[in-house]
Structures are given as C-alpha cells and as structure tokens.
Amino acid sequence: MTTIQIKPITKADAALLSEVAVKAYCDHYLHLWYDGGKWYLNRCFTEEVLSSELADTNNLFFITYLNNEAVGFLKIKIDSLLDSEPDKNAIELERIYLTKTASGKGIGKKLVELSFSIAKEYNKQLIWLKAMDTSTGPIAFYQQMGFELCGTYHLDFEQMKEELRGMVIMKKEL
C-alpha cells in the first residue's frame, strides 16, 4: 500500500530539505546547465541558503513522503504579487520538486491542492507560479489544475544554456 504524507518543516529541517531538493533537482533539471547544475545547486539548495529561506516568515515549506521516504518539497511565498495583477492579493507557488520515483503518483496534485487551501486560508485572490517553457508535462498538469498562462519570463542565470532560459507565468483566480 502506498502512503503519501505532507509535513510542514522548519529551520531545524534545513539539512533534510537540502538533501531532498538536490535529489529532486538533479533528477529533472541538470540538462539546463553548462556546468551540470553546480552553480544553481550552490545558489539555491545548500543547507545554509535553505536555512535562511526557512527562517523567512513569508515562506512556507513542506516535505512530502512516499512510504516514509522524503521524495519532494513544496515552497510557497505567502505575499508575492504578480506584476501583471498588482491589485490582487496573491500568493506564489514558488517550487514543487519531486524525485523521479515520486513523479506520476498523485503527489503533485496533492501539493497543488494544499497550495490552494493555504491561499484560501490567507484570503488570497490569486495563486501564481512560473514553469520552464520547455516543460510541457508540468504546464499541462498546471492547466488541468485550473492555472492559465498569463505571461513569460526569461531567466538570467550564469551557466544556464541560453535556449533553455524561457519560463511561462501561470495564474489561477481563487
């Protein structure tokens, strides 16, 4: 029997979050980088960086478990305006990362639904996210969850392959 659990985490969980984040990122995104992702992993997923993000009260983090194994995480920014809709009280679904072993098991859907619940709890009018424009599977998934395309964005990270820097911005009215 498959057991899925989603648990909120705190600064004390930075090492676990770093481990899960690196694994999930490496499973899906190393092809974006000339250096195999080293620059980005050091910028975003070290224990020190994540400890600082976990201490920020505008961020909420959750670890997801599949049969008691940590297989992914969710990061939500509670107050994060969407540039194209500055008059809307918005929340950002900043990251959903799952390892390959967790993909396709309904965990992403549970994490998005949790994001919707949190947005409603905080009386938000809008939830939004960014996704790589080459990630057709995730974009289709978000559309099935009620998100619509509303803009584009170009990443300006060193070491990232130029042709893979495009992102789409998606939103869902609540």
C-alpha positions in Angstrom: 0.0 0.0 0.0 1.3 3.4 -1.0 1.4 6.1 1.8 1.8 9.7 1.0 2.4 12.3 3.7 3.0 16.0 3.6 4.6 17.7 6.6 5.4 21.3 7.3 9.0 21.9 8.1 11.1 24.5 10.0 14.6 25.8 10.0 15.7 22.7 12.0 14.9 20.6 8.9 17.3 22.5 6.6 19.6 19.5 6.1 16.7 17.2 5.1 15.3 19.9 2.8 18.7 20.4 1.1 19.1 16.6 0.5 15.6 16.3 -1.0 15.9 19.5 -3.1 19.3 18.4 -4.6 18.0 14.9 -5.4 14.8 16.2 -7.0 16.5 18.9 -8.9 19.2 16.6 -10.2 16.6 14.1 -11.3 15.0 16.7 -13.7 17.0 19.8 -14.5 20.7 19.2 -14.9 20.3 19.4 -18.7 19.6 23.2 -18.4 23.2 23.9 -17.3 26.7 24.0 -18.9 28.2 23.1 -15.6 25.7 20.3 -14.8 23.8 22.5 -12.4 26.6 23.1 -9.8 26.2 26.9 -9.9 22.4 26.7 -9.3 22.6 24.0 -6.6 25.1 26.1 -4.7 23.0 29.2 -5.2 19.6 27.7 -4.1 19.9 24.4 -2.3 22.7 24.4 0.2 21.8 23.9 3.8 22.8 27.5 4.6 20.7 29.0 1.9 17.6 26.9 2.7 18.0 27.6 6.5 17.8 31.3 5.7 14.7 30.7 3.5 13.1 28.6 6.2 13.6 31.4 8.7 11.8 33.9 6.5 8.2 34.1 7.8 6.9 34.9 4.3 7.9 31.3 3.2 6.1 28.1 3.9 7.9 24.8 3.2 6.5 21.2 3.2 8.3 17.9 2.7 6.4 15.1 1.0 7.0 11.5 1.9 6.2 8.4 -0.1 6.2 5.3 2.1 8.2 7.2 4.7 10.9 8.3 2.2 11.3 12.0 1.7 10.7 12.5 -2.1 9.9 16.1 -2.7 9.0 19.5 -1.3 6.8 22.5 -1.8 7.7 26.1 -1.2 5.0 28.8 -1.0 5.6 32.6 -0.7 2.7 34.0 1.2 2.8 37.5 0.0 4.0 37.7 -3.6 2.3 40.0 -6.0 2.0 39.1 -9.7 3.4 42.0 -11.7 0.6 41.9 -14.2 -2.1 42.0 -11.4 -0.7 44.3 -8.8 -4.2 45.0 -7.3 -4.7 41.3 -6.5 -3.7 39.9 -3.1 -1.6 37.0 -4.3 0.4 34.0 -3.2 3.2 32.3 -5.2 3.6 28.6 -5.6 7.3 29.0 -5.9 8.5 25.4 -6.1 7.2 21.9 -6.3 10.0 19.5 -6.8 9.6 15.7 -6.7 12.2 13.0 -7.3 11.7 10.8 -10.4 10.5 7.9 -8.1 7.7 10.1 -6.8 6.5 11.5 -10.2 3.2 10.3 -11.5 1.9 9.1 -8.2 -0.6 12.0 -7.5 1.8 13.8 -5.1 2.0 16.9 -7.3 -1.8 17.2 -7.3 -1.9 16.9 -3.5 0.7 19.6 -3.2 -1.1 22.0 -5.6 -4.4 21.3 -3.7 -2.5 22.1 -0.4 -1.4 25.4 -2.0 -5.0 26.3 -2.9 -6.0 25.6 0.7 -3.3 27.7 2.1 -4.1 30.5 -0.3 -7.7 30.5 0.8 -6.6 30.4 4.5 -4.6 33.6 3.9 -7.6 35.2 2.0 -5.7 35.4 -1.3 -7.4 36.3 -4.6 -4.8 34.7 -6.8 -2.2 32.0 -6.9 0.6 32.1 -9.4 3.7 30.2 -10.5 6.5 30.0 -13.0 7.4 26.9 -15.1 10.1 26.2 -17.6 8.6 26.8 -21.1 10.1 23.6 -22.3 8.3 21.6 -19.5 5.2 20.7 -21.5 4.2 18.0 -19.0 4.2 20.2 -15.9 2.5 23.1 -17.9 -0.3 20.7 -19.0 -0.6 19.5 -15.4 -1.0 23.0 -14.0 -3.6 23.8 -16.7 -5.5 20.7 -15.6 -5.4 22.1 -12.0 -7.0 25.4 -13.3 -4.0 27.6 -14.0 -3.9 29.7 -17.2 -0.9 31.2 -19.0 -0.6 34.9 -18.3 3.0 35.8 -19.3 6.5 34.9 -20.0 9.8 35.4 -18.2 13.5 35.0 -19.2 16.0 33.7 -16.6 19.3 35.5 -16.5 21.4 32.9 -14.6 25.1 32.4 -15.4 25.9 28.9 -16.5 22.4 28.3 -17.9 22.0 27.3 -21.5 20.6 30.3 -23.4 18.0 28.3 -25.3 16.5 26.9 -22.1 16.1 30.1 -20.1 12.4 30.7 -21.0 9.6 30.4 -18.5 5.9 30.8 -18.5 3.9 32.5 -15.8 0.6 30.9 -14.9 -2.2 32.1 -12.5 -5.4 30.9 -11.0 -8.1 33.1 -9.6 -9.4 31.9 -6.3 
